[in-house]
Amino acid sequence: MVPEKLTFSPLSRRQIEADFSGGHITSDAGLLLLREVDKQHQLTQRLATVLNDARNPVLVRHKLQTMIRQRVFGVAAGYEDLNDHEALRADQALQTATGEDAILAGKSTLCRMEQRVDRQAVVKAHELLWHHFIEQHETPPKEIVLDFDGTDVPVHGDQPGKFFNAYYDHHCYFPLYVFCGRHLLVSYLRTSNRSDSRHSWAILALLVRFIRQFWPDTRIVFRGDSGFYRPRLLSWCDRNQVDYLVGISKNSRLLKEVDAPSMLVRKAHDELGEKVSATYRFQYQARTWKHPRWVVARLEEGELGANPRFIISSRYDDGVKLYYEQYCARGDMENRIKDQQLCLFADRTSSTRWWTNQWRLLLPGFAYTLFERLRAHLKKTPFERMSASNLRLKLIKVGAVIIRNTRRIRVLMSESYPYKDELSGLVRRLVPG
Protein backbone atom coordinates (compact mmCIF):
# COMPACT_ATOMS: atom_id res chain seq x y z
CA MET A 1 0.00 0.00 0.00
CA VAL A 2 1.43 3.36 -1.04
CA PRO A 3 1.56 5.74 1.98
CA GLU A 4 -0.55 8.84 1.76
CA LYS A 5 1.43 11.97 0.91
CA LEU A 6 0.88 15.16 2.84
CA THR A 7 1.71 18.37 0.99
CA PHE A 8 2.57 21.60 2.77
CA SER A 9 3.10 25.09 1.40
CA PRO A 10 6.45 25.29 -0.47
CA LEU A 11 9.69 26.77 0.80
CA SER A 12 10.99 29.01 -1.96
CA ARG A 13 10.94 26.73 -5.04
CA ARG A 14 10.98 23.47 -3.15
CA GLN A 15 7.88 21.44 -2.48
CA ILE A 16 7.40 20.15 1.11
CA GLU A 17 5.98 16.63 1.28
CA ALA A 18 5.49 14.19 4.12
CA ASP A 19 4.20 10.66 4.55
CA PHE A 20 4.05 7.92 7.16
CA SER A 21 6.75 5.62 5.79
CA GLY A 22 9.52 6.52 8.23
CA GLY A 23 9.24 3.29 10.21
CA HIS A 24 9.07 3.28 14.00
CA ILE A 25 10.15 6.62 15.45
CA THR A 26 10.23 7.37 19.16
CA SER A 27 10.66 10.56 21.15
CA ASP A 28 11.98 8.71 24.23
CA ALA A 29 15.19 6.98 23.19
CA GLY A 30 16.85 8.23 26.39
CA LEU A 31 14.80 5.74 28.41
CA LEU A 32 17.57 3.29 27.60
CA LEU A 33 19.76 5.30 29.99
CA LEU A 34 17.27 4.81 32.81
CA ARG A 35 17.14 1.11 31.89
CA GLU A 36 20.88 0.81 32.56
CA VAL A 37 20.61 2.75 35.83
CA ASP A 38 17.72 0.55 36.90
CA LYS A 39 19.71 -2.60 36.06
CA GLN A 40 22.50 -1.41 38.34
CA HIS A 41 20.27 -0.73 41.34
CA GLN A 42 17.33 -3.09 40.56
CA LEU A 43 14.86 -0.52 41.86
CA THR A 44 11.84 -1.55 39.80
CA GLN A 45 12.63 -5.24 40.21
CA ARG A 46 12.65 -4.83 44.00
CA LEU A 47 9.59 -2.61 43.91
CA ALA A 48 7.63 -5.36 42.12
CA THR A 49 8.29 -7.72 45.03
CA VAL A 50 6.27 -5.56 47.44
CA LEU A 51 3.03 -6.24 45.57
CA ASN A 52 1.02 -9.41 45.94
CA ASP A 53 0.29 -10.82 42.49
CA ALA A 54 -2.84 -12.93 42.89
CA ARG A 55 -3.23 -13.63 39.16
CA ASN A 56 -3.21 -17.14 37.71
CA PRO A 57 0.34 -17.56 36.31
CA VAL A 58 -1.01 -19.57 33.38
CA LEU A 59 -3.13 -16.65 32.25
CA VAL A 60 -0.61 -13.88 32.88
CA ARG A 61 0.44 -11.99 29.77
CA HIS A 62 2.17 -8.98 31.35
CA LYS A 63 4.57 -9.67 34.20
CA LEU A 64 4.25 -7.56 37.34
CA GLN A 65 7.87 -6.43 37.12
CA THR A 66 7.36 -5.28 33.54
CA MET A 67 4.25 -3.30 34.44
CA ILE A 68 5.99 -1.60 37.38
CA ARG A 69 8.90 -0.70 35.12
CA GLN A 70 6.52 0.52 32.42
CA ARG A 71 4.73 2.77 34.89
CA VAL A 72 7.88 4.25 36.49
CA PHE A 73 9.59 4.81 33.13
CA GLY A 74 6.42 6.38 31.76
CA VAL A 75 6.37 8.92 34.59
CA ALA A 76 10.08 9.62 34.10
CA ALA A 77 9.47 10.27 30.39
CA GLY A 78 6.73 12.78 31.16
CA TYR A 79 3.54 10.74 30.75
CA GLU A 80 1.41 11.56 33.76
CA ASP A 81 -1.69 9.47 33.25
CA LEU A 82 -2.61 5.83 32.79
CA ASN A 83 -4.52 6.80 29.64
CA ASP A 84 -1.20 7.67 27.98
CA HIS A 85 -0.22 4.00 28.04
CA GLU A 86 -2.86 3.08 25.48
CA ALA A 87 -0.51 4.63 22.90
CA LEU A 88 2.76 4.12 24.80
CA ARG A 89 2.31 0.35 24.96
CA ALA A 90 3.32 0.22 21.28
CA ASP A 91 6.37 2.46 21.68
CA GLN A 92 9.45 0.35 20.94
CA ALA A 93 11.75 2.50 23.08
CA LEU A 94 9.58 1.90 26.15
CA GLN A 95 9.24 -1.78 25.25
CA THR A 96 13.01 -2.14 25.00
CA ALA A 97 13.57 -0.23 28.25
CA THR A 98 11.17 -2.52 30.11
CA GLY A 99 12.82 -5.64 28.67
CA GLU A 100 10.05 -6.61 26.27
CA ASP A 101 9.71 -6.75 22.49
CA ALA A 102 5.91 -6.92 22.27
CA ILE A 103 2.91 -4.79 23.11
CA LEU A 104 2.95 -3.67 26.75
CA ALA A 105 0.08 -3.51 29.21
CA GLY A 106 -2.79 -1.12 28.55
CA LYS A 107 -4.39 1.36 30.91
CA SER A 108 -6.96 -1.10 32.27
CA THR A 109 -4.36 -3.73 33.16
CA LEU A 110 -2.15 -1.13 34.84
CA CYS A 111 -5.12 0.27 36.73
CA ARG A 112 -6.07 -3.16 38.05
CA MET A 113 -2.51 -3.62 39.28
CA GLU A 114 -2.64 -0.33 41.20
CA GLN A 115 -6.06 -1.11 42.65
CA ARG A 116 -4.54 -4.12 44.45
CA VAL A 117 -2.07 -2.00 46.44
CA ASP A 118 -2.54 -2.15 50.21
CA ARG A 119 -0.92 -0.68 53.31
CA GLN A 120 1.67 -3.45 53.56
CA ALA A 121 2.90 -2.77 50.02
CA VAL A 122 3.29 0.94 50.77
CA VAL A 123 5.28 0.23 53.94
CA LYS A 124 7.59 -2.18 52.10
CA ALA A 125 8.07 0.32 49.26
CA HIS A 126 9.23 2.93 51.76
CA GLU A 127 11.59 0.43 53.37
CA LEU A 128 13.04 -0.19 49.92
CA LEU A 129 13.76 3.54 49.56
CA TRP A 130 15.47 3.50 52.97
CA HIS A 131 17.62 0.49 52.12
CA HIS A 132 18.56 2.13 48.83
CA PHE A 133 19.56 5.29 50.72
CA ILE A 134 21.89 3.29 52.97
CA GLU A 135 23.39 1.48 49.97
CA GLN A 136 24.51 4.76 48.38
CA HIS A 137 27.04 5.37 51.16
CA GLU A 138 30.30 3.42 51.24
CA THR A 139 30.96 4.52 54.83
CA PRO A 140 28.58 5.88 57.48
CA PRO A 141 28.37 9.69 57.34
CA LYS A 142 29.22 11.71 60.42
CA GLU A 143 25.93 13.60 60.23
CA ILE A 144 22.70 13.48 58.26
CA VAL A 145 19.84 15.99 58.21
CA LEU A 146 16.27 14.74 57.82
CA ASP A 147 14.13 17.47 56.24
CA PHE A 148 10.39 17.27 56.88
CA ASP A 149 7.85 19.29 54.93
CA GLY A 150 4.28 19.04 53.63
CA THR A 151 2.57 20.29 50.50
CA ASP A 152 -0.90 20.30 49.02
CA VAL A 153 -2.29 18.01 46.32
CA PRO A 154 -5.60 19.36 44.91
CA VAL A 155 -8.52 16.92 44.91
CA HIS A 156 -11.36 17.46 42.43
CA GLY A 157 -13.51 14.34 42.71
CA ASP A 158 -14.89 11.99 45.35
CA GLN A 159 -11.57 10.63 46.57
CA PRO A 160 -11.54 9.25 50.13
CA GLY A 161 -10.22 11.59 52.80
CA LYS A 162 -11.06 14.73 50.84
CA PHE A 163 -11.25 17.88 53.00
CA PHE A 164 -11.32 21.61 52.35
CA ASN A 165 -8.17 23.34 53.59
CA ALA A 166 -8.67 27.02 54.39
CA TYR A 167 -4.97 27.87 54.00
CA TYR A 168 -4.75 26.49 50.45
CA ASP A 169 -8.38 27.47 49.72
CA HIS A 170 -9.33 24.21 48.03
CA HIS A 171 -10.06 20.54 48.67
CA CYS A 172 -6.78 18.69 48.86
CA TYR A 173 -4.55 16.04 50.35
CA PHE A 174 -1.55 17.10 52.42
CA PRO A 175 1.30 14.61 51.84
CA LEU A 176 4.39 14.58 54.02
CA TYR A 177 7.82 14.42 52.38
CA VAL A 178 11.11 13.57 54.04
CA PHE A 179 14.42 14.11 52.26
CA CYS A 180 18.01 13.65 53.33
CA GLY A 181 19.91 15.91 50.98
CA ARG A 182 18.71 14.84 47.54
CA HIS A 183 17.58 11.40 48.73
CA LEU A 184 13.82 10.87 48.98
CA LEU A 185 12.95 8.83 52.08
CA VAL A 186 9.23 9.37 52.64
CA SER A 187 6.31 10.25 50.41
CA TYR A 188 3.36 9.80 52.72
CA LEU A 189 -0.24 10.65 51.84
CA ARG A 190 -2.29 12.46 54.51
CA THR A 191 -5.64 14.20 54.70
CA SER A 192 -5.62 17.99 54.96
CA ASN A 193 -7.79 18.37 58.05
CA ARG A 194 -4.90 17.98 60.50
CA SER A 195 -1.75 19.93 61.34
CA ASP A 196 1.51 19.97 59.36
CA SER A 197 3.15 17.72 61.92
CA ARG A 198 0.60 14.90 61.80
CA HIS A 199 2.37 11.51 62.01
CA SER A 200 5.79 13.19 61.72
CA TRP A 201 6.77 11.96 65.19
CA ALA A 202 6.02 8.33 64.31
CA ILE A 203 7.81 8.58 60.96
CA LEU A 204 10.86 10.23 62.54
CA ALA A 205 11.00 7.46 65.16
CA LEU A 206 10.83 4.75 62.48
CA LEU A 207 13.53 6.45 60.39
CA VAL A 208 15.87 6.95 63.35
CA ARG A 209 15.46 3.33 64.44
CA PHE A 210 16.12 2.07 60.90
CA ILE A 211 19.15 4.28 60.26
CA ARG A 212 20.79 3.43 63.58
CA GLN A 213 20.67 -0.27 62.74
CA PHE A 214 23.30 0.49 60.09
CA TRP A 215 24.90 3.72 61.35
CA PRO A 216 24.78 3.70 65.16
CA ASP A 217 27.31 6.55 65.50
CA THR A 218 25.88 8.90 62.87
CA ARG A 219 24.53 12.18 64.19
CA ILE A 220 20.91 12.66 63.11
CA VAL A 221 19.35 16.13 62.80
CA PHE A 222 15.60 16.70 62.48
CA ARG A 223 14.81 19.90 60.54
CA GLY A 224 11.43 21.47 59.84
CA ASP A 225 9.53 24.74 59.77
CA SER A 226 7.26 26.03 62.54
CA GLY A 227 4.51 23.63 61.47
CA PHE A 228 6.61 20.82 62.97
CA TYR A 229 7.12 22.48 66.34
CA ARG A 230 5.62 20.17 68.95
CA PRO A 231 7.01 20.14 72.53
CA ARG A 232 6.50 16.38 72.89
CA LEU A 233 8.36 15.76 69.62
CA LEU A 234 11.31 17.88 70.77
CA SER A 235 11.33 16.06 74.12
CA TRP A 236 11.46 12.74 72.25
CA CYS A 237 14.45 14.04 70.27
CA ASP A 238 16.21 15.04 73.49
CA ARG A 239 15.67 11.58 75.00
CA ASN A 240 16.85 9.78 71.85
CA GLN A 241 19.92 11.91 71.07
CA VAL A 242 18.41 13.40 67.91
CA ASP A 243 19.41 17.01 67.23
CA TYR A 244 16.89 19.44 65.82
CA LEU A 245 16.50 22.77 64.03
CA VAL A 246 12.82 23.67 64.09
CA GLY A 247 11.00 26.91 63.46
CA ILE A 248 8.72 28.39 66.13
CA SER A 249 6.02 30.98 65.58
CA LYS A 250 6.60 34.37 67.16
CA ASN A 251 4.67 35.23 70.32
CA SER A 252 4.66 38.04 72.85
CA ARG A 253 7.23 36.37 75.11
CA LEU A 254 9.69 35.77 72.29
CA LEU A 255 9.26 39.31 70.97
CA LYS A 256 9.91 40.68 74.47
CA GLU A 257 13.16 38.70 74.64
CA VAL A 258 14.46 40.49 71.54
CA ASP A 259 13.29 44.02 72.36
CA ALA A 260 16.79 45.43 72.85
CA PRO A 261 18.49 43.86 69.77
CA SER A 262 15.44 44.74 67.66
CA MET A 263 15.88 48.40 68.56
CA LEU A 264 19.51 48.26 67.42
CA VAL A 265 18.51 46.69 64.10
CA ARG A 266 15.79 49.32 63.64
CA LYS A 267 18.27 52.11 64.38
CA ALA A 268 20.75 50.71 61.84
CA HIS A 269 18.00 50.57 59.24
CA ASP A 270 17.06 54.21 59.88
CA GLU A 271 20.68 55.29 59.55
CA LEU A 272 21.53 53.26 56.45
CA GLY A 273 18.17 53.54 54.69
CA GLU A 274 18.25 49.90 53.54
CA LYS A 275 17.21 46.50 54.80
CA VAL A 276 19.22 45.35 57.81
CA SER A 277 19.23 41.91 59.41
CA ALA A 278 21.02 40.29 62.32
CA THR A 279 20.79 37.21 64.52
CA TYR A 280 20.41 37.01 68.28
CA ARG A 281 20.82 33.80 70.25
CA PHE A 282 19.31 33.34 73.70
CA GLN A 283 17.98 30.67 76.04
CA TYR A 284 14.24 30.38 76.38
CA GLN A 285 11.84 28.10 78.23
CA ALA A 286 8.19 27.89 77.26
CA ARG A 287 5.65 26.86 79.87
CA THR A 288 5.31 23.41 78.33
CA TRP A 289 9.09 22.77 78.29
CA LYS A 290 10.87 20.91 81.08
CA HIS A 291 14.13 22.79 80.48
CA PRO A 292 15.43 25.84 78.56
CA ARG A 293 16.44 25.51 74.91
CA TRP A 294 18.51 27.66 72.60
CA VAL A 295 16.49 29.97 70.36
CA VAL A 296 17.95 31.95 67.47
CA ALA A 297 16.10 35.07 66.33
CA ARG A 298 16.58 36.40 62.83
CA LEU A 299 15.83 40.11 63.22
CA GLU A 300 15.14 42.02 60.04
CA GLU A 301 14.04 45.59 59.45
CA GLY A 302 13.06 46.93 56.02
CA GLU A 303 10.64 49.18 54.21
CA LEU A 304 7.69 47.10 55.41
CA GLY A 305 8.83 47.16 59.01
CA ALA A 306 10.11 44.44 61.33
CA ASN A 307 10.12 40.80 60.23
CA PRO A 308 11.46 38.62 63.05
CA ARG A 309 11.79 34.84 62.69
CA PHE A 310 12.66 32.29 65.37
CA ILE A 311 14.14 28.79 65.38
CA ILE A 312 14.84 26.31 68.17
CA SER A 313 18.19 24.53 68.19
CA SER A 314 19.33 21.60 70.29
CA ARG A 315 22.94 22.64 69.98
CA TYR A 316 24.96 25.69 70.92
CA ASP A 317 26.50 27.39 67.92
CA ASP A 318 26.89 30.75 66.23
CA GLY A 319 23.50 32.30 65.44
CA VAL A 320 24.41 33.20 61.85
CA LYS A 321 25.63 29.66 61.18
CA LEU A 322 22.57 28.06 62.77
CA TYR A 323 20.03 30.19 60.95
CA TYR A 324 21.52 31.07 57.56
CA GLU A 325 23.79 28.11 56.88
CA GLN A 326 21.91 25.28 58.54
CA TYR A 327 18.22 26.14 58.92
CA CYS A 328 17.79 28.07 55.65
CA ALA A 329 19.40 25.19 53.76
CA ARG A 330 16.05 23.39 54.13
CA GLY A 331 14.78 25.63 51.33
CA ASP A 332 16.49 23.31 48.86
CA MET A 333 14.01 20.62 49.88
CA GLU A 334 11.23 22.70 48.35
CA ASN A 335 12.94 22.29 44.97
CA ARG A 336 12.87 18.52 45.48
CA ILE A 337 9.14 18.68 46.24
CA LYS A 338 8.64 20.71 43.06
CA ASP A 339 10.37 17.91 41.17
CA GLN A 340 7.78 15.52 42.60
CA GLN A 341 4.71 17.69 42.05
CA LEU A 342 5.42 19.67 38.89
CA CYS A 343 7.80 17.43 36.95
CA LEU A 344 6.90 13.88 37.99
CA PHE A 345 3.12 14.27 38.52
CA ALA A 346 2.82 13.21 42.15
CA ASP A 347 -0.52 15.06 42.21
CA ARG A 348 -2.33 12.45 40.09
CA THR A 349 -4.29 11.08 43.05
CA SER A 350 -7.60 10.57 41.26
CA SER A 351 -8.48 7.06 42.44
CA THR A 352 -11.42 6.30 44.73
CA ARG A 353 -9.10 4.03 46.76
CA TRP A 354 -6.83 5.54 49.38
CA TRP A 355 -3.89 3.14 49.01
CA THR A 356 -3.96 3.44 45.23
CA ASN A 357 -3.55 7.20 45.60
CA GLN A 358 -0.71 6.60 48.05
CA TRP A 359 0.92 4.32 45.46
CA ARG A 360 0.57 7.00 42.78
CA LEU A 361 2.30 9.40 45.13
CA LEU A 362 5.18 6.92 45.52
CA LEU A 363 5.74 6.07 41.84
CA PRO A 364 7.11 9.55 41.04
CA GLY A 365 9.43 9.07 44.01
CA PHE A 366 10.97 6.03 42.36
CA ALA A 367 11.22 7.86 39.03
CA TYR A 368 12.95 10.70 40.90
CA THR A 369 15.34 8.21 42.53
CA LEU A 370 16.29 6.85 39.10
CA PHE A 371 17.07 10.40 37.95
CA GLU A 372 19.22 10.91 41.05
CA ARG A 373 21.17 7.73 40.35
CA LEU A 374 21.59 8.92 36.76
CA ARG A 375 22.84 12.24 38.10
CA ALA A 376 25.54 10.38 40.06
CA HIS A 377 27.13 9.53 36.71
CA LEU A 378 26.96 13.17 35.56
CA LYS A 379 29.42 14.75 37.99
CA LYS A 380 31.64 17.48 36.54
CA THR A 381 29.28 17.88 33.59
CA PRO A 382 26.72 20.61 32.76
CA PHE A 383 23.97 18.14 33.78
CA GLU A 384 25.16 17.72 37.38
CA ARG A 385 22.85 20.34 38.91
CA MET A 386 19.97 20.21 36.45
CA SER A 387 16.43 19.61 37.66
CA ALA A 388 14.61 16.40 36.80
CA SER A 389 12.60 18.25 34.14
CA ASN A 390 15.78 19.48 32.42
CA LEU A 391 17.38 16.04 32.58
CA ARG A 392 14.27 14.60 30.96
CA LEU A 393 14.23 17.25 28.23
CA LYS A 394 17.90 16.89 27.33
CA LEU A 395 18.64 13.20 27.94
CA ILE A 396 15.33 11.29 27.86
CA LYS A 397 13.28 13.06 25.19
CA VAL A 398 15.61 12.04 22.37
CA GLY A 399 14.10 11.35 18.97
CA ALA A 400 15.25 8.21 17.18
CA VAL A 401 14.32 5.67 14.52
CA ILE A 402 14.17 2.13 15.92
CA ILE A 403 14.88 -0.89 13.69
CA ARG A 404 14.38 -4.34 15.19
CA ASN A 405 15.17 -7.75 13.80
CA THR A 406 16.02 -11.15 15.25
CA ARG A 407 19.65 -10.25 15.83
CA ARG A 408 19.69 -6.68 17.11
CA ILE A 409 17.80 -3.54 17.97
CA ARG A 410 19.20 -0.41 16.35
CA VAL A 411 18.37 3.02 17.76
CA LEU A 412 19.26 5.68 15.18
CA MET A 413 19.49 9.17 16.68
CA SER A 414 19.98 12.44 14.85
CA GLU A 415 23.54 13.42 14.02
CA SER A 416 22.60 16.96 15.07
CA TYR A 417 21.57 15.93 18.60
CA PRO A 418 23.33 18.64 20.66
CA TYR A 419 24.39 16.42 23.59
CA LYS A 420 25.72 13.40 21.72
CA ASP A 421 29.20 13.64 23.30
CA GLU A 422 27.75 13.73 26.80
CA LEU A 423 25.34 10.91 25.96
CA SER A 424 28.14 8.77 24.56
CA GLY A 425 30.27 9.30 27.66
CA LEU A 426 27.31 8.49 29.90
CA VAL A 427 26.64 5.20 28.09
CA ARG A 428 30.29 4.21 28.44
CA ARG A 429 30.09 4.80 32.19
CA LEU A 430 26.77 2.96 32.58
CA VAL A 431 27.47 -0.10 30.43
CA PRO A 432 30.63 -2.00 31.44
CA GLY A 433 32.81 -3.44 28.72
Helices and strands as residue ranges (DSSP letters): E 6-11, E 14-18, E 24-26, H 31-41, H 43-48, G 57-59, H 64-76, G 82-84, H 85-88, H 92-98, H 107-115, H 119-135, E 143-150, E 153-154, E 163-165, E 170-173, E 176-180, E 183-188, H 200-214, E 219-224, G 226-228, H 231-239, E 243-248, H 252-257, H 259-272, E 276-284, E 293-302, E 305-306, E 309-313, H 319-320, I 321-327, G 328-330, H 331-338, I 339-343, H 354-375, H 388-391, I 392-396, E 400-404, E 409-413, H 420-430
